[in-house]
Amino acid sequence: MEYIIVFLPLISSLISGFFGKQIGIKFSQILASTLIAISAILSIIILYLVLTENYSNNKLIFNWVTSGNFNVNWSINIDPLSSVMLVVVSLISSLIHFYSIGYMEHDPHKPRFMAYLSLFTFSMLALVTADNFLQLFFGWEGVGLCSYLLIGFWYKKPAANSAAIKAFIVNRVGDFGLAIGIFLIFFFYGTVNYDEVFQLTPQLIQNQIIFFGSEINLITLICLMLFIGAMGKSAQIFLHTWLPDAMEGPTPVSALIHAATMVTAGVFLVVRCSPIFEYSQVALNVVAVIGMLTAFFAATVALVQNDIKKIVAYSTCSQLGYMFFAVGVGAYHVAIFHLFTHAFFKALLFLGSGCVIHSFSEEQDIRHMGGVWKKIPYTYILMVIGTLALTGFPFLSGYYSKDAIIEFAFLKGGIVGYSAAVVGIFTALLTAIYSWRLIFKTFHGKYNNKKNNITSVHESSLFMLLPSSLLAVGAILSGFLFKEIFIGPDTEFWNNSILFLQNFHADHPPLWFLITTPLIVTLIIPILYYLFVEDEKIIKNFVANNQKIYNFLLNKWYFDEIYDFVFVQPVKKLGLFFWKSGDINTIDRYGPDGLSKLVKIISNKAVNFQSGYLYHYAFVMLIGFSIILTYLILY
C-alpha cells in the first residue's frame, strides 16, 4: 500500500507528460486526478491504521548509496508524523488536480500541467516518507524544481519567468544552509539516517566547533543551518520575497504550493528534527523570533495588498510564522496541528480566489470587483467559510489550532513565550482585518469592474466548486475532529516521531486570555463591514493621513528594493564587468576572435603569392628552402 501511495503520482506524471495527447487530453486529466485520488484514499487508510493500531513501518525500496561503512537506503517510512503529512499532501493535491480540470479548461498545455502537478506531489511524498537526510534532500530539491516549472508554466509571460527564477534562486540560498547542515551531520555523526542521528545527538551536545572564527556549539550550528533551509522553503522573513511573486503561476499552483506542500516542508523538517532541536535552546529561540517576525510582517503587508491572490499568499506566510513560533516554544505537535487545519482552509481560499478570478474574466484586483455575492453565491459561501476558519472564528478549524498555538506560547512563559502570545493575538487581529477586507471588497458594495458588465459574472463549473466544497468541510470539521488526537493532554498519538524533553503544564491559561482572541475576531466583523462597505471615507482619510506608513506596507517593507540594491545590482555590475573585460576584451579578443583575425590576415597576405607568375612561386620556394636550411645548420 505504501508503494502505491508514493509512486502513483510518479506514474500519473509520466502518463500525462509522455502520453497525454495520445490517450486524449480530457481522459489524461481524469486519469491523473484519479490516480492521485487513489493515493489520497490509501493515505487516509494509513492514518486510520496509525490511529487505531499504532501502525508503523519502514519499507525498503532499494539500497541507494554504499561507500565503506556509509549506507543510505531509499525507504518509505511510516510513523504518526509522516502519516499526517501523507494525508495532507495527497488529499489536497488530489482535490487540486480535479479543480485544475475546470480551471485549465482553455489552456492548450493541460497534459504538461498535470504532469508537473503530479511530479510535484511525488517529490513531496518522497520528502515526507524519507528515513534519512539524503532522501529528504532529494525530495526537497525535487519540490524546488517542480515549483520552478509550475510558477513559470505560462513561460511566455515575462513576469512568470521572472517569478520562477526568483523562487528558484531564493530557495537555493536556503538550500545551501540545509546542505551545510546535512554535511555537518554526515561529518560528525558518520551517518545521515534519522534513527542513528537522533540516538547519537545526546552524546554530542557538548561538542564545540570553530565556525567563521567563532566557537559555537555543534548541535546549535546544525539546527541553525537546517532552519535556514526551512526559512527558504517556508518563506520566512528575509527569505520570503519569492512567495508573492509566485502568484504569477496558475491558481491551482498557488493552492498546491501555499496550502499543503512546498511551504509546509520547512515546518515538517524542523518538527522531524525535534530530537536535535530540543538540545539547542538557542536555535529554538531563533526559530521563535523569526516566526514571530514573519507572522507580524506578512500580516501588515497583507493589509494593503489589492491582488486577491497576493493577499491570500501573505496570509500563508503569516500562518507559517505561527507554526514556526509554535515550534520555537517547543509545541511541535501544535505546529503540525495548525499545518493540518491550515491546509484545508488555505487551499479553500486559493481555489475560491480562482473561482472569483474566473467569474471576473481573469481580473485579480479586488478594487475592480464588488457587489456580486448574489451572482456567485456558492463561491461567496466557500470564501466566507475559508475566511472564518483563517481568522479563528469560534468552532471552525482555525479556532482550535491557532488559539492552541497562542495558549501554548503563554504556557511556555518567559520572554519568548509571552512575546509570542502577544504577537499571536495582535496578528490574529490583523488577519481578521485583511481577510474581511478581501471578502467585503470582492463581494459587497458596488460593482466596480469597468471591463466587464455584471451580467458576465458567472458561477464556476462543478469541477471547480466540488473540490472547494470538500475543502470547506475540512475547514469546518478538521479542527474539532482532530484536536484531542493531535494536541490533547493525554494524547499518545505522536509516540516517538516527535521528541519533547519538557512537558507543558497541564493547566489552561486564565479565562480572560482564552476568550481574548475569539472575542476580537468575532466583534471586529461588523466594524469592518461598516468601514469597508458602509463608509469607506474613514479608511480613505486614514490612508491619506498616513501615506508614508501605507507606502511602506504597500512596498512590502522595501525588502525587494534593499535586496536589489545590496545583492542584485552589484552582482549584475560585476557580471557585466567580467563579461566585457574578461570575456569580450580578453578571452574572445585574444582567443577565437584574435586567432580568426590572425588567420585572415595571414591568408590575405598569402593570397598575393597566388599570382600565376613562375618567379613568385620560385621566390616562395627559395624562402622556404632558406628557412629549412637555417634550421638544420643551427640545430
N, C-alpha and C positions, 0 to 999 in steps of 0.2 A: 504493500500500500504506500509506503514511504517513497519508493522509487517512482510510482505513478504520480504522486503529488509534485515531486521536484521536476521530473523530466517531461511530463505532458506539456507544460508551457514551451519547452525547447522544441518538442515535436510540432506544436502549434506554430511556432515561429518559422521552422523550416518549411512546413506545408504552405503557409501564407506567402513566404518570401520567394520560394522557388516554383511553386505550382499554383499560386493564387489565380492567375489569369487562365491557366489551362483548365482548372476544375470549375471555373465560374467565380466571379468576384463576390457575389452575394453569398454563394454557398461556402466559399472560403472564409468569409467573415463569420457566418453562423457556426461553421465547424471549429474555427479558432476559439470563439467565445464559449462553445460547448465544452471543449477540452479544458479550458481554464475553469469553467464551472464545475467539472468533474473533480479537478484538483481541489477546488474550494470545498466541495461536499466531503471529500475524503479528509481534508484538514479539520473540518468540524467533527468528524468521527474520531480523529486522533485526539482532539481536545477533550471530547467526551470520555474517551478511554483514560486520559490522564486524570480527569476529574473523578471518575468513578472507580478506577482500578489502579491508580498511581502508575500508569503505563509509562515506561521509558525504554529507549532502545538506541543503539548505535550501530547502524548498518554500514558495513564496509563495502564500498563500491570497487575501489582498486587502490593498490599501493602507488602513490603518486611520486614521491621523491625518496630515494635511498642513497645515502652517502656516508659510509662508515657506520657510526652509531646513530646517525641522524636519519630518522624515518618520518615521513609525513604521508598520511593516507587521505584519500578523498572519501568522506563518510557522510552519512545523513544522521545527525544527532537529534534525537527526540527527547526533550525534557519539558517541564512546565513552561519555561520561558520561550523556547523555540516553538512549542505547540500554539501558544498565544499569537506569536508573530506569524506563524503559518496561516492561521485563520485571518488575521488582519490583512496580510499581503494578498493571499489567493482570493478571498471573498471580495474585497474592494476591487481588486484587479478584474475579476470576472464581471462584476456589475459595470465597470468602466468599459470593458470590451463590448458588452451588449449595448451600452449607451452610445459607443462610437459608431455602431451600425447606422443609427439615425443621424448622429451629428455629422459624420463624414460622408453623408449620402451623395453629395455633389462633388466630392473630391476624386480626381482621376487616379490617385495612387493609394487606394484603400488597402490592397494587399500588403504593400510595403509598410503602411502604417500599422496594420495588425501584427506584422512580423516584428516590428520594433517594440510594440507593446508587450508581446509575448516573451521576447528575448529579455526585456527589462524585468518582467516577472520572474523568469528563470534565474536571472542573476541575483535578484533579491532573495529568492528561496534558497539558492546556494549559499548566500551570505548568512542567513539566519539559522541554517541547519549545520553550519560548519562546527567541527570539534577542534579546530586549530586555527591559528592566526593566518597561516598561508592561504588556506581555503577561503577564510573570511576576506582576505585582501583580494583574492581573485574575484569574488562576488562584488566586493566594494568597487573595484575598477570596472567590472562589467556594468554595474549600475551607472557609473560615471560616463562610460562610453555611450550607453543607450540613452542617457539623458541628453547628451550632445546631439545624437541623431534625432531625438524626438523634439527637442526645443527648436532645432533648426530644420524641422521637417518641411516647412514651407521655405525652402532654401532660396527661392527666387526673391524673397523679401530681404533686403539688406539688414533690416532690424532683427530678423530672425537669425540670420547668420552671426551677427554681432553678439546677440544674446547667447547663442550656443557656444561661441568661442569664449565669451566671458565666463560662463558657467564652468566650462572645461578648465580654464586657466586658474580661476579662483579655487576650484576644488583640488587642483594639483598642489596648491600651496598647503592645504590641509592634509592631502595625501602624503606629502613629503614628511610632515610631522608623524603621521601614522607609520610610515615606512621606518623612520628612525626608531620609533617605539618598538616595532617588531624586531628590528636589528639588535637593539639593546637586549630584548628578551632572549633572542637566539644566542647572543654572545655570552650573557651572564648565566642564563638558565641551561643552555645547551639543548633546548627543545622549544617547539612552538605549539605543542599540544596543550589544550586548555587544562586538562586534569593535572598534568605534570607541572605546568607553570603555577597553577593555583596552590598545589601542595608544597612547592618549593618557596613560595613567596614569604611565609613567616620566617624562614631561615635567612633571608636576605635583607630584612628590614633595617639592619644597622649598617649596611654597606654604603659607603660614600665614594663618589667618583668626581673627577675633575672635569667640568664641562664649561668650555669657553673661559678657562682660567679661574673658575669659581668652584668651590666644593659644594656638592649637592647630594642629597640622599638619592640612592639609585631608584627606589620604588617611586619616589616623588617625581623624578625625571621621567620615568617610564609612563606614569599616569598623565603627566602634562603633555607628553608627546602624543599619546593616544587621544587625549582630549582635543588637541589641535586638529587631528583628523576628524573627530566628531564635530568640531566647530565648523569646518568647511562643508561637510556633508549636510549638517543640520542648520546651516545658515545662521550661526550665532554672530553676534556683533563683532565687527572687524573683518569677518569673512562672509558677510551676509549679502554683499552687493549684487551677487548673481541672481538672487531669488526673485526680485520684482521683474527683472528683465526676462526671466524665464517664461513670463506670461505671453511672450510672442509666439509660443507654440500653441497648437490646438488646445481647446479647453479640456478634453479628456486627458491630455498630457499634464496639464496643470493639476488636475484632480489626482492623477496617479502619483506624481512627484511629491505633491504637497500634503496629501492625505495619509497615505499608508505605506509608502515605500521609501524613496530616496532620503527624504529629510528626517525620517524616523530612524534611519540606520545609525546615526550618531548616538541617539539615546540608547538604542539597543546595545551598541558597542560598550558604552560606559557601564550599563547595567550588567551585561555579560561579564565584564571585568571587575565587578564589585569585589571579588576576593583579592584583587590587587588594590583598588581604590580605598578599601576600608582600612588599609595600613598607611595611608597618607592623608592626614587631616589637612595639610597644606593644599594638596590637589583638590580635595573636596570643597574647600573654601573658595578656591579659584573657580571651580565649576559653578558653585552657588552664585558668586558675584557676577560672572559672565551671564548666567541665566537671568538674574535679576535685571541687569543692564539691557539684555536683549528684549525681555518682556516689556519693559518700560519704553525703550527706544521704538520698537516696532509699533506699539500701540499709539504713541504720539504721532508717528508718521502716517499711520492709517487714518487718523482723524481728518486729514486734509486731502487725501487722495480722491481722484474723481473717476479713475478707471475701476470698474466693478471687480475685475479680476485681481488688480493690484491691492485693493482693499482686503480682499479675502487672503491674498498672498502674505501681506504684512500681518494679518491675523494669525496665519500659520506660524510665522516667525515668532510672534509674541507667545503663542501657546507652547512652542518648543522651548522658549525661555522658562515657562512654568515647569516643564518637565525636567529641565536641567537644574533649576534651583531645588526641585524636589530631590533629585539625585544628590545635590550638594549637601543637603541636610540629612542624608542617609536614608531617605524614603524611596528606595529603588522601586518597590512594588507599587507605590502610589504613582510614580512616574510612568510605569508601564500601564497602569490602570487608565491614566489620562491619555496615554498614547492610544489605547484601545478604544475609548469612547470618542476621542478626537477624530479618529479615522472615519467614523460614521458621519458625524455632523459636518466635518470639514469637506469630505467628499460630496456630501449632500449640497453644501453651499456652492462648491465649484460646479457641480452638474446643474444645479439650479441657475447659476450665473450663465452657464452655457445655453440653457433654455431661454433665458432673458435675452441674451445676445442674438439668438436665432429669431426670437419674436420681433426684435427691433432691427432686423436685417443687418446684422453684424455690428451694430452700434454698441460701444462699451463704456461710453461716458455717461455717468448717472445724471449729469446735468441736462442731458438731452433725452431723458426718459420721463417718467411720471404719469400718474393718472390712469394706470392700466390694470389695477388689481382685479377689476371686474372682467376685463378682457381675457386675462390669463389666470384664472382663479386657482388652478391646480399648481402652477408654478409658484404663485404667491403663497399658498399654504405651505408648500415644501420649503420655501425660503424662510418663512416665519418660524417653522419648526427648527430648521438649522440654526437660525439666529437665537432662538430661545435656548437651545442646547449650548451654543457657544458662549452666551453671556452668563450661563449658570443659573437660569431660571429654575425655581424650585421643582424638584422631582423629575427633571429631564437629565439626560446622561451627564452633561457638563456640570450640573449642580453637584453630583456625587463626587466626581473626580477632581474638579478644580477646587472645590471647597475642602476636599481632603488634603490637597497639597498645602493650602493655606493653614489648615489646622495642624498638620504635622510640622510645618515650619514653626508655628507658635509653640508647639510642644517641645521642639528641639531647644528653644531658648537661646540665650546668648546673643551677641551682636548679630551674627549671621542669621540665626533663626528668626529673631524678631524683625530684622530688616527685611527678610524675605516675605514674612507675613504682611508687613505694611505695604511693600511693593506689590504683592499679590492682590491685596484689596484695592489699592489705587488703580492698578492696571485693569482689574475687573470693571471698575467704573469707566475707564477709557474704552474698554472693549464694548461695553453697553452703548456708549455714545456713538462710536464709529459704525457699529453693527446696525443700530436702528436708523442712523443717518442713511445707510445704504438702502434699507427697506423703505423708508419714507420718501427718499428722493427717487427711488426706482418705481414704486408702485402707487404712491399717493400724490396729492397736489394736482397741478395742471400738467397736461401733456405738452412736452417741450421739444419734441423731435420735429424739426423743420424739413428733414429729408423725406420722411415717410408719413403718410396720413395714418391716423389712428386706426382706421379700418383695416390696414395691412397687418396690424399686430395680431398674431395668432398663437394658439397653444401649440406646444411641441408635440412630436409624434409619440406613439406608445413606446417605441424603442428607447426614447429618452426619459419619459415620465415613469415607466415601470421600475427601472433600476433606482431612480431617485426616490420613489415611494418606498422601496425596500430599505434604502439607507435611512429614510425618515423613521421607519420602525426601529432601526438600530439606534438612531439618535434619541428616541424616546425611551427605549427599554434597556439598552445595554448597561447603563449605569446602575439601575435598580437591580437587574438580574445578577450582575457580577460583583457588586460591591462587597458583599460578605465573603465571597470566594477569593477575591484578589487582595483585599485590604482589611478584612475582618480581624478583630483582635485574636481570635482563636484559629485563624486560617493556617493550614499546613500545606497549602497548595504548592508553594514555591519550592519546598524541600531544600535541596542543595543547589538549585540553579541560581539562587541569589544568596549572598553571604551578609548577615547582619551581625557585626561584633557588639553593637549596642542596641538594646531593646528600647522602644519608645514607651513612654508612660501609658498605662492602661486607661487612665482617666481622660476625660474630654476637656477642652478649653471651656472657659466660662460661657454662660448662655449668651451674654451680650456679644461676645466675639463670634459665636456660632451663627447668630442671626444677622450680623452686620452686612456681609456680602450679599446674601439673598435679598435682604431688605433694600439695599442700594439698587441692585439690578432690576428689582421689581418696581420700586417707586419712581425710578428715573424714566420709565417708558412714557407715561402721559406728558411729562415735562418735555421730553424730546419731541413728541408728536406736535406739541404746541410750537416749539422753536423751529422745527424743520418743515412744518406744513401750514400751521395757522398763522404764524407771524415770523416770517423769515428775516424781517428787517433787524431784529435783535441780533441774530447771528452775523448778518452783513455788517452792521455797525461795529460789532465786537471785532470782527476781522479787520475792518478799516482802521480801527484804533490800535490794533496790534499787528500791523503789517509786517514788521521785522520778524516777529515770532512765527507768523503764518508762513513767510517765505523760507524761514529756517526749516520748518517742518516740511513744507512743500518740496524743498530741495534735499530732503532726507538727511538732515544734519550735515550736508555738504560732504558726505563720505566719498562720493564718486569724484567730486571736484578735487578733494585732497589727494586721493589715490592717483588721479590723473596727473596732478602736479608733482607729486613725490615720486611716483613709480613709472607711470606710463610715458610721460613726455621725456624724462631723462633717458629711459631705455630706448625710445624711438630715436632721439637725437644721437645716442651712442651707436645704435644700429645704422643710422644714416651716415654717420662719420666713417665707420668701418666699411660700409658699402662703397662710399665714394673714394676714400683714401686707400683703403686696403684692397677691395675687390676690383674696382674700376681702374684706379690710378696706379696700382701696383701689380696685382695678380694678372688682370686682363691686359694691362699695358705692356708688361714685360713677359707675359706668358703667351697664351694663344693669340691675342691680338698682335703683340710685338713680333712673335715668330712668323705669323702670316704676312705682316708688313715686310719683314726681312726677306722672306721668300719671294715676295712680289718684286721688291727692289732688285734682288739678285737676278730674278728671271727677266726683268725689264732690261737689265744690263747685258745679260747673256744673249738675249734675242738679237742684239746688234751684230753679234758674230754670225748669225744665220743669214748672211747676205747673198750667198751663192757664188762669191768670189773665192778662187782657189787659194790666193795668198792670205786671206783671212783665216781659213781653216788651217793652213800651214803655220801661221803665226800662233794660233791657239795650241797646236800640237807641239810647237817649239817651247812655249811657256810650260806646258805640262811636262815635257821631257826634262826641261831645266829644273823644275821643282823636284822631280823624282831623283835626278842625278845629284842634286844638292843634298837631299835627304840621305842618299846612300853614302856620300862622301863624309858627311858629318857624323852619321850614326853607324 
